[in-house]
Amino acid sequence: MIQCTTLPCMKDDQITLRLPADLARLLRTRAKAFGAPASQLVREALQAYLAEQSDSAGTAWDRVAPMVGSVTLDRTAIKRDPIAAQIRAHNWRK
């Protein structure tokens, strides 16, 4: 449950949104199963989504680090594969 942690507690903002009928029905079903208001489930889901998005943003290095590495290019690969040839031409030290 989201609670105000700052003092004094600021007034909540209210928004209106439209949901497809299937999603609204699923929300009501889950809210009933949890015994909580649908608005609480929406707040918690939105908070979790936004927290995940801000965590995954990271620095530029964090985003490209999994793609950094080296490629072994033998002569036959360079002759066979135009992309391998392009990589070699671009990155080869002279």
N, CA, C and O atoms as a CHARMM CRD file, in Angstrom:
* protein
*
  376
    1    1 MET  N      0.83300  -1.17300   0.00000 PROA 1      0.00000
    2    1 MET  CA     0.00000   0.00000   0.00000 PROA 1      0.00000
    3    1 MET  C      0.87900   1.23700   0.00000 PROA 1      0.00000
    4    1 MET  O      1.86900   1.28600   0.72900 PROA 1      0.00000
    5    2 ILE  N      0.54300   2.23000  -0.79400 PROA 2      0.00000
    6    2 ILE  CA     1.30300   3.46200  -0.88000 PROA 2      0.00000
    7    2 ILE  C      0.87600   4.37200   0.25900 PROA 2      0.00000
    8    2 ILE  O     -0.31100   4.62500   0.46300 PROA 2      0.00000
    9    3 GLN  N      1.85600   4.85500   0.99100 PROA 3      0.00000
   10    3 GLN  CA     1.55700   5.76900   2.07800 PROA 3      0.00000
   11    3 GLN  C      2.41600   7.00000   1.93100 PROA 3      0.00000
   12    3 GLN  O      3.51800   6.93900   1.38600 PROA 3      0.00000
   13    4 CYS  N      1.91700   8.10500   2.41100 PROA 4      0.00000
   14    4 CYS  CA     2.66300   9.34700   2.36200 PROA 4      0.00000
   15    4 CYS  C      3.76500   9.29300   3.40700 PROA 4      0.00000
   16    4 CYS  O      3.50100   9.02100   4.57800 PROA 4      0.00000
   17    5 THR  N      4.99600   9.55000   2.99100 PROA 5      0.00000
   18    5 THR  CA     6.12100   9.47000   3.92500 PROA 5      0.00000
   19    5 THR  C      6.67500  10.84100   4.26900 PROA 5      0.00000
   20    5 THR  O      7.56500  10.95800   5.11100 PROA 5      0.00000
   21    6 THR  N      6.15600  11.88100   3.62200 PROA 6      0.00000
   22    6 THR  CA     6.64500  13.22300   3.91300 PROA 6      0.00000
   23    6 THR  C      5.67300  13.92300   4.84400 PROA 6      0.00000
   24    6 THR  O      4.47500  13.63900   4.83600 PROA 6      0.00000
   25    7 LEU  N      6.18500  14.82200   5.63000 PROA 7      0.00000
   26    7 LEU  CA     5.33900  15.61900   6.51200 PROA 7      0.00000
   27    7 LEU  C      5.41200  17.06000   6.07600 PROA 7      0.00000
   28    7 LEU  O      6.52800  17.51900   5.83100 PROA 7      0.00000
   29    8 PRO  N      4.37900  17.80100   5.95600 PROA 8      0.00000
   30    8 PRO  CA     3.00000  17.32800   6.00700 PROA 8      0.00000
   31    8 PRO  C      2.63600  16.59300   4.71900 PROA 8      0.00000
   32    8 PRO  O      3.23500  16.82900   3.67000 PROA 8      0.00000
   33    9 CYS  N      1.67900  15.72700   4.80400 PROA 9      0.00000
   34    9 CYS  CA     1.27600  14.90000   3.67400 PROA 9      0.00000
   35    9 CYS  C      0.57400  15.77100   2.62800 PROA 9      0.00000
   36    9 CYS  O     -0.34900  16.51800   2.95400 PROA 9      0.00000
   37   10 MET  N      1.01700  15.66900   1.36900 PROA 10     0.00000
   38   10 MET  CA     0.41200  16.46600   0.30500 PROA 10     0.00000
   39   10 MET  C     -0.88500  15.81400  -0.14900 PROA 10     0.00000
   40   10 MET  O     -1.06700  14.60000  -0.05200 PROA 10     0.00000
   41   11 LYS  N     -1.77700  16.65900  -0.64800 PROA 11     0.00000
   42   11 LYS  CA    -3.05300  16.16600  -1.14200 PROA 11     0.00000
   43   11 LYS  C     -2.82100  15.32100  -2.39500 PROA 11     0.00000
   44   11 LYS  O     -1.98500  15.66000  -3.23300 PROA 11     0.00000
   45   12 ASP  N     -3.55600  14.23200  -2.51400 PROA 12     0.00000
   46   12 ASP  CA    -3.43300  13.34600  -3.67000 PROA 12     0.00000
   47   12 ASP  C     -3.99000  14.02100  -4.91700 PROA 12     0.00000
   48   12 ASP  O     -4.95700  14.77900  -4.84600 PROA 12     0.00000
   49   13 ASP  N     -3.37200  13.73800  -6.05600 PROA 13     0.00000
   50   13 ASP  CA    -3.90800  14.16400  -7.34700 PROA 13     0.00000
   51   13 ASP  C     -4.89100  13.11100  -7.81900 PROA 13     0.00000
   52   13 ASP  O     -4.77500  11.93700  -7.46900 PROA 13     0.00000
   53   14 GLN  N     -5.84200  13.53200  -8.60100 PROA 14     0.00000
   54   14 GLN  CA    -6.81200  12.59600  -9.15200 PROA 14     0.00000
   55   14 GLN  C     -6.71100  12.65000 -10.65800 PROA 14     0.00000
   56   14 GLN  O     -6.63900  13.72900 -11.24600 PROA 14     0.00000
   57   15 ILE  N     -6.70600  11.46700 -11.29100 PROA 15     0.00000
   58   15 ILE  CA    -6.71400  11.39800 -12.74700 PROA 15     0.00000
   59   15 ILE  C     -7.85700  10.49800 -13.17900 PROA 15     0.00000
   60   15 ILE  O     -8.35300   9.67400 -12.41100 PROA 15     0.00000
   61   16 THR  N     -8.25500  10.67300 -14.40800 PROA 16     0.00000
   62   16 THR  CA    -9.28500   9.82000 -15.00100 PROA 16     0.00000
   63   16 THR  C     -8.66700   9.13700 -16.20100 PROA 16     0.00000
   64   16 THR  O     -7.97900   9.77400 -16.99900 PROA 16     0.00000
   65   17 LEU  N     -8.90900   7.85000 -16.33200 PROA 17     0.00000
   66   17 LEU  CA    -8.38600   7.13800 -17.49400 PROA 17     0.00000
   67   17 LEU  C     -9.42200   6.15600 -17.99600 PROA 17     0.00000
   68   17 LEU  O    -10.31400   5.73000 -17.26300 PROA 17     0.00000
   69   18 ARG  N     -9.28400   5.81100 -19.25200 PROA 18     0.00000
   70   18 ARG  CA   -10.18900   4.84300 -19.86900 PROA 18     0.00000
   71   18 ARG  C     -9.44800   3.52600 -20.04200 PROA 18     0.00000
   72   18 ARG  O     -8.28400   3.49400 -20.44100 PROA 18     0.00000
   73   19 LEU  N    -10.14100   2.45400 -19.73600 PROA 19     0.00000
   74   19 LEU  CA    -9.58000   1.11100 -19.88400 PROA 19     0.00000
   75   19 LEU  C    -10.44000   0.30600 -20.83300 PROA 19     0.00000
   76   19 LEU  O    -11.66000   0.47400 -20.84900 PROA 19     0.00000
   77   20 PRO  N     -9.84000  -0.55800 -21.62000 PROA 20     0.00000
   78   20 PRO  CA   -10.64400  -1.48800 -22.41700 PROA 20     0.00000
   79   20 PRO  C    -11.49100  -2.34900 -21.47300 PROA 20     0.00000
   80   20 PRO  O    -11.07900  -2.62600 -20.34700 PROA 20     0.00000
   81   21 ALA  N    -12.65100  -2.76200 -21.92700 PROA 21     0.00000
   82   21 ALA  CA   -13.59100  -3.51300 -21.09300 PROA 21     0.00000
   83   21 ALA  C    -12.95200  -4.75000 -20.47100 PROA 21     0.00000
   84   21 ALA  O    -13.17900  -5.03700 -19.29500 PROA 21     0.00000
   85   22 ASP  N    -12.15400  -5.48600 -21.24500 PROA 22     0.00000
   86   22 ASP  CA   -11.51000  -6.70300 -20.72100 PROA 22     0.00000
   87   22 ASP  C    -10.55900  -6.37400 -19.56900 PROA 22     0.00000
   88   22 ASP  O    -10.52600  -7.08200 -18.56300 PROA 22     0.00000
   89   23 LEU  N     -9.78600  -5.29600 -19.72200 PROA 23     0.00000
   90   23 LEU  CA    -8.83900  -4.90700 -18.68200 PROA 23     0.00000
   91   23 LEU  C     -9.57400  -4.42100 -17.43000 PROA 23     0.00000
   92   23 LEU  O     -9.17000  -4.73600 -16.31100 PROA 23     0.00000
   93   24 ALA  N    -10.63800  -3.66600 -17.61600 PROA 24     0.00000
   94   24 ALA  CA   -11.42300  -3.19500 -16.48300 PROA 24     0.00000
   95   24 ALA  C    -12.04800  -4.36800 -15.72700 PROA 24     0.00000
   96   24 ALA  O    -12.08400  -4.36800 -14.49700 PROA 24     0.00000
   97   25 ARG  N    -12.53500  -5.35500 -16.45700 PROA 25     0.00000
   98   25 ARG  CA   -13.13800  -6.53700 -15.83500 PROA 25     0.00000
   99   25 ARG  C    -12.08000  -7.30900 -15.04200 PROA 25     0.00000
  100   25 ARG  O    -12.34500  -7.75100 -13.92400 PROA 25     0.00000
  101   26 LEU  N    -10.89300  -7.47100 -15.61200 PROA 26     0.00000
  102   26 LEU  CA    -9.80700  -8.15500 -14.91800 PROA 26     0.00000
  103   26 LEU  C     -9.39700  -7.38200 -13.66200 PROA 26     0.00000
  104   26 LEU  O     -9.14000  -7.98400 -12.61900 PROA 26     0.00000
  105   27 LEU  N     -9.33600  -6.06300 -13.75900 PROA 27     0.00000
  106   27 LEU  CA    -8.98700  -5.23000 -12.60000 PROA 27     0.00000
  107   27 LEU  C    -10.01200  -5.41200 -11.48300 PROA 27     0.00000
  108   27 LEU  O     -9.64000  -5.59100 -10.32300 PROA 27     0.00000
  109   28 ARG  N    -11.27900  -5.36800 -11.82100 PROA 28     0.00000
  110   28 ARG  CA   -12.32100  -5.54800 -10.79600 PROA 28     0.00000
  111   28 ARG  C    -12.24300  -6.93600 -10.15600 PROA 28     0.00000
  112   28 ARG  O    -12.41500  -7.08400  -8.94600 PROA 28     0.00000
  113   29 THR  N    -11.98100  -7.94600 -10.98500 PROA 29     0.00000
  114   29 THR  CA   -11.87500  -9.31800 -10.47000 PROA 29     0.00000
  115   29 THR  C    -10.70900  -9.43900  -9.49700 PROA 29     0.00000
  116   29 THR  O    -10.85800 -10.02200  -8.42300 PROA 29     0.00000
  117   30 ARG  N     -9.54000  -8.89000  -9.86500 PROA 30     0.00000
  118   30 ARG  CA    -8.36900  -8.95600  -8.99100 PROA 30     0.00000
  119   30 ARG  C     -8.58400  -8.15500  -7.72000 PROA 30     0.00000
  120   30 ARG  O     -8.19800  -8.59500  -6.63600 PROA 30     0.00000
  121   31 ALA  N     -9.19400  -6.98600  -7.84100 PROA 31     0.00000
  122   31 ALA  CA    -9.45300  -6.15200  -6.66600 PROA 31     0.00000
  123   31 ALA  C    -10.35700  -6.89300  -5.69000 PROA 31     0.00000
  124   31 ALA  O    -10.12900  -6.87000  -4.48000 PROA 31     0.00000
  125   32 LYS  N    -11.37400  -7.54300  -6.21500 PROA 32     0.00000
  126   32 LYS  CA   -12.28800  -8.30000  -5.36000 PROA 32     0.00000
  127   32 LYS  C    -11.55200  -9.45600  -4.69100 PROA 32     0.00000
  128   32 LYS  O    -11.75600  -9.72200  -3.50600 PROA 32     0.00000
  129   33 ALA  N    -10.69700 -10.14500  -5.44600 PROA 33     0.00000
  130   33 ALA  CA    -9.94600 -11.27900  -4.89600 PROA 33     0.00000
  131   33 ALA  C     -8.99400 -10.83700  -3.78600 PROA 33     0.00000
  132   33 ALA  O     -8.81400 -11.55300  -2.80100 PROA 33     0.00000
  133   34 PHE  N     -8.38500  -9.66400  -3.94100 PROA 34     0.00000
  134   34 PHE  CA    -7.46600  -9.14900  -2.92100 PROA 34     0.00000
  135   34 PHE  C     -8.19000  -8.42100  -1.79400 PROA 34     0.00000
  136   34 PHE  O     -7.59900  -8.12000  -0.75600 PROA 34     0.00000
  137   35 GLY  N     -9.46800  -8.14100  -2.00500 PROA 35     0.00000
  138   35 GLY  CA   -10.21700  -7.39500  -0.99700 PROA 35     0.00000
  139   35 GLY  C     -9.74000  -5.95600  -0.87900 PROA 35     0.00000
  140   35 GLY  O     -9.73400  -5.38100   0.21000 PROA 35     0.00000
  141   36 ALA  N     -9.34500  -5.38200  -1.99900 PROA 36     0.00000
  142   36 ALA  CA    -8.82000  -4.01600  -2.01800 PROA 36     0.00000
  143   36 ALA  C     -9.53400  -3.22800  -3.11100 PROA 36     0.00000
  144   36 ALA  O    -10.05400  -3.81000  -4.06400 PROA 36     0.00000
  145   37 PRO  N     -9.55600  -1.90900  -2.97200 PROA 37     0.00000
  146   37 PRO  CA   -10.15500  -1.09300  -4.03400 PROA 37     0.00000
  147   37 PRO  C     -9.33400  -1.19200  -5.32600 PROA 37     0.00000
  148   37 PRO  O     -8.11300  -1.34700  -5.28400 PROA 37     0.00000
  149   38 ALA  N    -10.01000  -1.10200  -6.45600 PROA 38     0.00000
  150   38 ALA  CA    -9.32000  -1.14600  -7.74400 PROA 38     0.00000
  151   38 ALA  C     -8.29900  -0.02000  -7.84600 PROA 38     0.00000
  152   38 ALA  O     -7.23100  -0.20900  -8.42800 PROA 38     0.00000
  153   39 SER  N     -8.60800   1.13800  -7.29500 PROA 39     0.00000
  154   39 SER  CA    -7.67600   2.27100  -7.36700 PROA 39     0.00000
  155   39 SER  C     -6.36000   1.95400  -6.66200 PROA 39     0.00000
  156   39 SER  O     -5.30200   2.40100  -7.10400 PROA 39     0.00000
  157   40 GLN  N     -6.41200   1.19400  -5.58200 PROA 40     0.00000
  158   40 GLN  CA    -5.18800   0.81500  -4.86900 PROA 40     0.00000
  159   40 GLN  C     -4.32600  -0.09400  -5.74600 PROA 40     0.00000
  160   40 GLN  O     -3.10800   0.07200  -5.80400 PROA 40     0.00000
  161   41 LEU  N     -4.95600  -1.05500  -6.43000 PROA 41     0.00000
  162   41 LEU  CA    -4.20100  -1.93600  -7.32300 PROA 41     0.00000
  163   41 LEU  C     -3.56000  -1.15100  -8.45300 PROA 41     0.00000
  164   41 LEU  O     -2.42000  -1.42300  -8.83000 PROA 41     0.00000
  165   42 VAL  N     -4.28600  -0.17400  -8.99900 PROA 42     0.00000
  166   42 VAL  CA    -3.73900   0.65000 -10.07200 PROA 42     0.00000
  167   42 VAL  C     -2.55700   1.46300  -9.55900 PROA 42     0.00000
  168   42 VAL  O     -1.53200   1.54600 -10.23600 PROA 42     0.00000
  169   43 ARG  N     -2.67600   2.06400  -8.37900 PROA 43     0.00000
  170   43 ARG  CA    -1.56700   2.84800  -7.80300 PROA 43     0.00000
  171   43 ARG  C     -0.34100   1.97700  -7.59200 PROA 43     0.00000
  172   43 ARG  O      0.76800   2.37800  -7.94400 PROA 43     0.00000
  173   44 GLU  N     -0.52300   0.79000  -7.02500 PROA 44     0.00000
  174   44 GLU  CA     0.61200  -0.09300  -6.75700 PROA 44     0.00000
  175   44 GLU  C      1.25500  -0.59100  -8.05500 PROA 44     0.00000
  176   44 GLU  O      2.47900  -0.67500  -8.15300 PROA 44     0.00000
  177   45 ALA  N      0.43200  -0.91600  -9.03900 PROA 45     0.00000
  178   45 ALA  CA     0.97000  -1.38000 -10.31600 PROA 45     0.00000
  179   45 ALA  C      1.74100  -0.26200 -11.01700 PROA 45     0.00000
  180   45 ALA  O      2.80500  -0.50200 -11.58800 PROA 45     0.00000
  181   46 LEU  N      1.20900   0.94900 -10.97500 PROA 46     0.00000
  182   46 LEU  CA     1.87300   2.08300 -11.60000 PROA 46     0.00000
  183   46 LEU  C      3.18000   2.41300 -10.88800 PROA 46     0.00000
  184   46 LEU  O      4.18700   2.70800 -11.53100 PROA 46     0.00000
  185   47 GLN  N      3.15800   2.36200  -9.57600 PROA 47     0.00000
  186   47 GLN  CA     4.37600   2.62000  -8.81100 PROA 47     0.00000
  187   47 GLN  C      5.45100   1.57900  -9.13400 PROA 47     0.00000
  188   47 GLN  O      6.61500   1.93300  -9.32500 PROA 47     0.00000
  189   48 ALA  N      5.07300   0.31000  -9.19700 PROA 48     0.00000
  190   48 ALA  CA     6.03300  -0.75000  -9.51400 PROA 48     0.00000
  191   48 ALA  C      6.57400  -0.58300 -10.93300 PROA 48     0.00000
  192   48 ALA  O      7.77000  -0.76100 -11.16300 PROA 48     0.00000
  193   49 TYR  N      5.71500  -0.24700 -11.87500 PROA 49     0.00000
  194   49 TYR  CA     6.13300  -0.05000 -13.26300 PROA 49     0.00000
  195   49 TYR  C      7.11100   1.10900 -13.37700 PROA 49     0.00000
  196   49 TYR  O      8.15000   0.98600 -14.02600 PROA 49     0.00000
  197   50 LEU  N      6.78700   2.22500 -12.75500 PROA 50     0.00000
  198   50 LEU  CA     7.66000   3.39800 -12.84300 PROA 50     0.00000
  199   50 LEU  C      8.98800   3.16500 -12.13300 PROA 50     0.00000
  200   50 LEU  O     10.02100   3.65500 -12.58900 PROA 50     0.00000
  201   51 ALA  N      8.98100   2.43100 -11.03100 PROA 51     0.00000
  202   51 ALA  CA    10.22800   2.11300 -10.33700 PROA 51     0.00000
  203   51 ALA  C     11.09900   1.22200 -11.21400 PROA 51     0.00000
  204   51 ALA  O     12.31300   1.41200 -11.28100 PROA 51     0.00000
  205   52 GLU  N     10.48800   0.25800 -11.88200 PROA 52     0.00000
  206   52 GLU  CA    11.23200  -0.64300 -12.76800 PROA 52     0.00000
  207   52 GLU  C     11.82500   0.12900 -13.93800 PROA 52     0.00000
  208   52 GLU  O     12.96500  -0.12300 -14.32800 PROA 52     0.00000
  209   53 GLN  N     11.06900   1.06400 -14.50200 PROA 53     0.00000
  210   53 GLN  CA    11.55000   1.84800 -15.63600 PROA 53     0.00000
  211   53 GLN  C     12.72400   2.73000 -15.24100 PROA 53     0.00000
  212   53 GLN  O     13.68100   2.85800 -16.00500 PROA 53     0.00000
  213   54 SER  N     12.66800   3.33900 -14.06200 PROA 54     0.00000
  214   54 SER  CA    13.76400   4.21300 -13.64700 PROA 54     0.00000
  215   54 SER  C     14.99900   3.39300 -13.30200 PROA 54     0.00000
  216   54 SER  O     16.11900   3.85800 -13.51400 PROA 54     0.00000
  217   55 ASP  N     14.82400   2.18200 -12.77400 PROA 55     0.00000
  218   55 ASP  CA    15.96100   1.31900 -12.45700 PROA 55     0.00000
  219   55 ASP  C     16.63900   0.82600 -13.72900 PROA 55     0.00000
  220   55 ASP  O     17.86100   0.68000 -13.76400 PROA 55     0.00000
  221   56 SER  N     15.85800   0.57000 -14.76700 PROA 56     0.00000
  222   56 SER  CA    16.42700  -0.00500 -15.98200 PROA 56     0.00000
  223   56 SER  C     17.07200   1.04800 -16.87000 PROA 56     0.00000
  224   56 SER  O     17.83100   0.70300 -17.77600 PROA 56     0.00000
  225   57 ALA  N     16.78700   2.33000 -16.63200 PROA 57     0.00000
  226   57 ALA  CA    17.35700   3.37000 -17.48200 PROA 57     0.00000
  227   57 ALA  C     18.87500   3.39100 -17.35100 PROA 57     0.00000
  228   57 ALA  O     19.58100   3.27200 -18.35300 PROA 57     0.00000
  229   58 GLY  N     19.38300   3.53700 -16.14300 PROA 58     0.00000
  230   58 GLY  CA    20.82000   3.49800 -15.90200 PROA 58     0.00000
  231   58 GLY  C     21.59500   4.50100 -16.73600 PROA 58     0.00000
  232   58 GLY  O     21.01900   5.38800 -17.36500 PROA 58     0.00000
  233   59 THR  N     22.89200   4.34800 -16.72900 PROA 59     0.00000
  234   59 THR  CA    23.75700   5.21200 -17.52500 PROA 59     0.00000
  235   59 THR  C     23.86000   4.65800 -18.93500 PROA 59     0.00000
  236   59 THR  O     23.41400   3.54600 -19.21600 PROA 59     0.00000
  237   60 ALA  N     24.45100   5.44500 -19.80800 PROA 60     0.00000
  238   60 ALA  CA    24.64400   4.97600 -21.18200 PROA 60     0.00000
  239   60 ALA  C     25.48700   3.70300 -21.17800 PROA 60     0.00000
  240   60 ALA  O     25.21900   2.77400 -21.94100 PROA 60     0.00000
  241   61 TRP  N     26.50400   3.66300 -20.32100 PROA 61     0.00000
  242   61 TRP  CA    27.35800   2.46800 -20.25500 PROA 61     0.00000
  243   61 TRP  C     26.55000   1.25000 -19.82000 PROA 61     0.00000
  244   61 TRP  O     26.72800   0.16700 -20.37800 PROA 61     0.00000
  245   62 ASP  N     25.66200   1.40400 -18.83200 PROA 62     0.00000
  246   62 ASP  CA    24.83800   0.29300 -18.36200 PROA 62     0.00000
  247   62 ASP  C     24.00000  -0.29300 -19.49500 PROA 62     0.00000
  248   62 ASP  O     23.78200  -1.50300 -19.55000 PROA 62     0.00000
  249   63 ARG  N     23.53300   0.56400 -20.39500 PROA 63     0.00000
  250   63 ARG  CA    22.68300   0.10000 -21.48500 PROA 63     0.00000
  251   63 ARG  C     23.46200  -0.61800 -22.58100 PROA 63     0.00000
  252   63 ARG  O     22.93300  -1.53900 -23.20300 PROA 63     0.00000
  253   64 VAL  N     24.72500  -0.21100 -22.83500 PROA 64     0.00000
  254   64 VAL  CA    25.47600  -0.83100 -23.92600 PROA 64     0.00000
  255   64 VAL  C     26.45600  -1.89800 -23.45500 PROA 64     0.00000
  256   64 VAL  O     26.98500  -2.65000 -24.27500 PROA 64     0.00000
  257   65 ALA  N     26.70700  -1.97700 -22.15800 PROA 65     0.00000
  258   65 ALA  CA    27.69700  -2.92400 -21.63100 PROA 65     0.00000
  259   65 ALA  C     27.47500  -4.36200 -22.10600 PROA 65     0.00000
  260   65 ALA  O     28.45200  -5.03600 -22.43500 PROA 65     0.00000
  261   66 PRO  N     26.22900  -4.86500 -22.15600 PROA 66     0.00000
  262   66 PRO  CA    26.05100  -6.24600 -22.61600 PROA 66     0.00000
  263   66 PRO  C     26.45800  -6.46400 -24.07500 PROA 66     0.00000
  264   66 PRO  O     26.68100  -7.60100 -24.48900 PROA 66     0.00000
  265   67 MET  N     26.55600  -5.38700 -24.85600 PROA 67     0.00000
  266   67 MET  CA    26.89800  -5.52300 -26.27400 PROA 67     0.00000
  267   67 MET  C     28.38800  -5.33000 -26.53500 PROA 67     0.00000
  268   67 MET  O     28.85200  -5.54900 -27.65400 PROA 67     0.00000
  269   68 VAL  N     29.13500  -4.92600 -25.52600 PROA 68     0.00000
  270   68 VAL  CA    30.55900  -4.66800 -25.70500 PROA 68     0.00000
  271   68 VAL  C     31.31900  -5.98300 -25.62400 PROA 68     0.00000
  272   68 VAL  O     31.05200  -6.82200 -24.76300 PROA 68     0.00000
  273   69 GLY  N     32.25900  -6.14400 -26.52800 PROA 69     0.00000
  274   69 GLY  CA    33.03800  -7.37100 -26.51100 PROA 69     0.00000
  275   69 GLY  C     33.94500  -7.44000 -27.71000 PROA 69     0.00000
  276   69 GLY  O     34.25100  -6.42300 -28.33300 PROA 69     0.00000
  277   70 SER  N     34.36400  -8.61700 -28.02600 PROA 70     0.00000
  278   70 SER  CA    35.23900  -8.79400 -29.18100 PROA 70     0.00000
  279   70 SER  C     34.68900  -9.89500 -30.06200 PROA 70     0.00000
  280   70 SER  O     33.94000 -10.76800 -29.62400 PROA 70     0.00000
  281   71 VAL  N     35.08600  -9.82200 -31.30800 PROA 71     0.00000
  282   71 VAL  CA    34.64500 -10.80100 -32.28800 PROA 71     0.00000
  283   71 VAL  C     35.89700 -11.38600 -32.93600 PROA 71     0.00000
  284   71 VAL  O     36.79400 -10.64400 -33.33800 PROA 71     0.00000
  285   72 THR  N     35.95800 -12.67700 -33.03500 PROA 72     0.00000
  286   72 THR  CA    37.06900 -13.32600 -33.71100 PROA 72     0.00000
  287   72 THR  C     36.71500 -13.45300 -35.18700 PROA 72     0.00000
  288   72 THR  O     35.70300 -14.05500 -35.54500 PROA 72     0.00000
  289   73 LEU  N     37.55300 -12.88200 -36.02800 PROA 73     0.00000
  290   73 LEU  CA    37.30300 -12.91900 -37.47200 PROA 73     0.00000
  291   73 LEU  C     38.48100 -13.58700 -38.16100 PROA 73     0.00000
  292   73 LEU  O     39.57600 -13.02700 -38.21400 PROA 73     0.00000
  293   74 ASP  N     38.25700 -14.76600 -38.68200 PROA 74     0.00000
  294   74 ASP  CA    39.32300 -15.40000 -39.45400 PROA 74     0.00000
  295   74 ASP  C     39.16400 -15.00500 -40.92300 PROA 74     0.00000
  296   74 ASP  O     38.14000 -14.44400 -41.31300 PROA 74     0.00000
  297   75 ARG  N     40.15300 -15.29300 -41.71100 PROA 75     0.00000
  298   75 ARG  CA    40.15500 -14.86700 -43.11900 PROA 75     0.00000
  299   75 ARG  C     38.96900 -15.43300 -43.90500 PROA 75     0.00000
  300   75 ARG  O     38.42000 -14.75200 -44.77200 PROA 75     0.00000
  301   76 THR  N     38.57600 -16.66200 -43.61100 PROA 76     0.00000
  302   76 THR  CA    37.44500 -17.24500 -44.35000 PROA 76     0.00000
  303   76 THR  C     36.13200 -16.56200 -43.98100 PROA 76     0.00000
  304   76 THR  O     35.25800 -16.38800 -44.83000 PROA 76     0.00000
  305   77 ALA  N     35.99600 -16.17400 -42.71300 PROA 77     0.00000
  306   77 ALA  CA    34.78000 -15.47000 -42.29700 PROA 77     0.00000
  307   77 ALA  C     34.69000 -14.12500 -43.00100 PROA 77     0.00000
  308   77 ALA  O     33.61000 -13.71000 -43.42000 PROA 77     0.00000
  309   78 ILE  N     35.81900 -13.44500 -43.13100 PROA 78     0.00000
  310   78 ILE  CA    35.82500 -12.12900 -43.77200 PROA 78     0.00000
  311   78 ILE  C     35.46500 -12.26100 -45.24700 PROA 78     0.00000
  312   78 ILE  O     34.75100 -11.41500 -45.78500 PROA 78     0.00000
  313   79 LYS  N     35.94500 -13.30300 -45.90300 PROA 79     0.00000
  314   79 LYS  CA    35.62700 -13.51100 -47.31900 PROA 79     0.00000
  315   79 LYS  C     34.17000 -13.92400 -47.51300 PROA 79     0.00000
  316   79 LYS  O     33.54100 -13.55200 -48.50400 PROA 79     0.00000
  317   80 ARG  N     33.64200 -14.68800 -46.57100 PROA 80     0.00000
  318   80 ARG  CA    32.28200 -15.22900 -46.65600 PROA 80     0.00000
  319   80 ARG  C     31.20500 -14.23700 -46.26900 PROA 80     0.00000
  320   80 ARG  O     30.12000 -14.23200 -46.85000 PROA 80     0.00000
  321   81 ASP  N     31.49600 -13.40700 -45.30100 PROA 81     0.00000
  322   81 ASP  CA    30.46300 -12.58600 -44.67000 PROA 81     0.00000
  323   81 ASP  C     30.76400 -11.09600 -44.85400 PROA 81     0.00000
  324   81 ASP  O     31.77800 -10.60800 -44.35400 PROA 81     0.00000
  325   82 PRO  N     29.89900 -10.37200 -45.56200 PROA 82     0.00000
  326   82 PRO  CA    30.15900  -8.95000 -45.78600 PROA 82     0.00000
  327   82 PRO  C     30.15600  -8.12800 -44.48600 PROA 82     0.00000
  328   82 PRO  O     30.85700  -7.12100 -44.38800 PROA 82     0.00000
  329   83 ILE  N     29.38700  -8.54900 -43.51400 PROA 83     0.00000
  330   83 ILE  CA    29.37900  -7.82300 -42.23900 PROA 83     0.00000
  331   83 ILE  C     30.70400  -8.02500 -41.52100 PROA 83     0.00000
  332   83 ILE  O     31.23900  -7.08300 -40.93700 PROA 83     0.00000
  333   84 ALA  N     31.24100  -9.24000 -41.55700 PROA 84     0.00000
  334   84 ALA  CA    32.54900  -9.50100 -40.95900 PROA 84     0.00000
  335   84 ALA  C     33.61300  -8.65800 -41.64900 PROA 84     0.00000
  336   84 ALA  O     34.50700  -8.12100 -40.99500 PROA 84     0.00000
  337   85 ALA  N     33.51900  -8.54400 -42.96300 PROA 85     0.00000
  338   85 ALA  CA    34.48000  -7.72300 -43.71000 PROA 85     0.00000
  339   85 ALA  C     34.36100  -6.25400 -43.30700 PROA 85     0.00000
  340   85 ALA  O     35.36700  -5.55900 -43.17000 PROA 85     0.00000
  341   86 GLN  N     33.14400  -5.79400 -43.11900 PROA 86     0.00000
  342   86 GLN  CA    32.92200  -4.40500 -42.71900 PROA 86     0.00000
  343   86 GLN  C     33.47200  -4.15600 -41.31300 PROA 86     0.00000
  344   86 GLN  O     34.09600  -3.12400 -41.06600 PROA 86     0.00000
  345   87 ILE  N     33.24500  -5.08600 -40.40000 PROA 87     0.00000
  346   87 ILE  CA    33.76800  -4.95400 -39.03900 PROA 87     0.00000
  347   87 ILE  C     35.29300  -4.88900 -39.07400 PROA 87     0.00000
  348   87 ILE  O     35.90000  -4.04600 -38.41300 PROA 87     0.00000
  349   88 ARG  N     35.89700  -5.76900 -39.83400 PROA 88     0.00000
  350   88 ARG  CA    37.36000  -5.80100 -39.90800 PROA 88     0.00000
  351   88 ARG  C     37.90700  -4.51100 -40.50600 PROA 88     0.00000
  352   88 ARG  O     38.88600  -3.95800 -40.00600 PROA 88     0.00000
  353   89 ALA  N     37.27800  -4.03300 -41.56900 PROA 89     0.00000
  354   89 ALA  CA    37.73500  -2.80300 -42.22200 PROA 89     0.00000
  355   89 ALA  C     37.60300  -1.59700 -41.28200 PROA 89     0.00000
  356   89 ALA  O     38.46100  -0.71300 -41.26900 PROA 89     0.00000
  357   90 HSD  N     36.55900  -1.57400 -40.52600 PROA 90     0.00000
  358   90 HSD  CA    36.29800  -0.43300 -39.64100 PROA 90     0.00000
  359   90 HSD  C     37.18900  -0.45400 -38.38900 PROA 90     0.00000
  360   90 HSD  O     37.62300   0.60100 -37.92600 PROA 90     0.00000
  361   91 ASN  N     37.45600  -1.60300 -37.85900 PROA 91     0.00000
  362   91 ASN  CA    38.12000  -1.69900 -36.56600 PROA 91     0.00000
  363   91 ASN  C     39.59000  -2.10900 -36.60200 PROA 91     0.00000
  364   91 ASN  O     40.26400  -2.09000 -35.57200 PROA 91     0.00000
  365   92 TRP  N     40.08800  -2.47800 -37.77700 PROA 92     0.00000
  366   92 TRP  CA    41.45700  -2.98500 -37.84600 PROA 92     0.00000
  367   92 TRP  C     42.45400  -1.85000 -37.64100 PROA 92     0.00000
  368   92 TRP  O     42.36500  -0.79800 -38.27400 PROA 92     0.00000
  369   93 ARG  N     43.41400  -2.09100 -36.73100 PROA 93     0.00000
  370   93 ARG  CA    44.44500  -1.07600 -36.47700 PROA 93     0.00000
  371   93 ARG  C     45.49800  -1.14300 -37.57700 PROA 93     0.00000
  372   93 ARG  O     45.91400  -2.22200 -38.00000 PROA 93     0.00000
  373   94 LYS  N     45.90700   0.00700 -38.01700 PROA 94     0.00000
  374   94 LYS  CA    46.89700   0.07200 -39.08900 PROA 94     0.00000
  375   94 LYS  C     48.24500   0.41400 -38.54600 PROA 94     0.00000
  376   94 LYS  O     49.20900   0.51300 -39.30400 PROA 94     0.00000
